[in-house]
């Protein structure tokens, strides 16, 4: 439960800082919706499976985005990142680590019904 909260906070902070730094686009808004969906899954246990699957996908996308950012930083023969890109790299790293931790999140038990 704590890992989901940390993941949602990391995703929301990363998305909001991306909106401030790079301007309005659909990807940060999509990740904000994903973070709020994961927060909702804390209270509505029926959303657990979908929230865990989306967190795994989000963690993988954040790791891919971080790898592409590092690749783009090497263009021109030397490694250089601006301060805003350093911030995004750190936030994407925390988002990917907390999102990939979803592989170890436990789902809530389905209710036992008697026949």
HUTAFEN-V605104 format. One record per helix or strand of 3 or more residues. SS is the DSSP state (~ for helix, > for strand). FROM is the first residue (numbers start at 1). TO is the last residue. If there is no record, write none. Layout:
ss=SS from=FROM to=TO
ss=SS from=FROM to=TO
//
This chain:
ss=~ from=2 to=22
ss=~ from=26 to=43
ss=~ from=45 to=73
ss=~ from=83 to=104
//
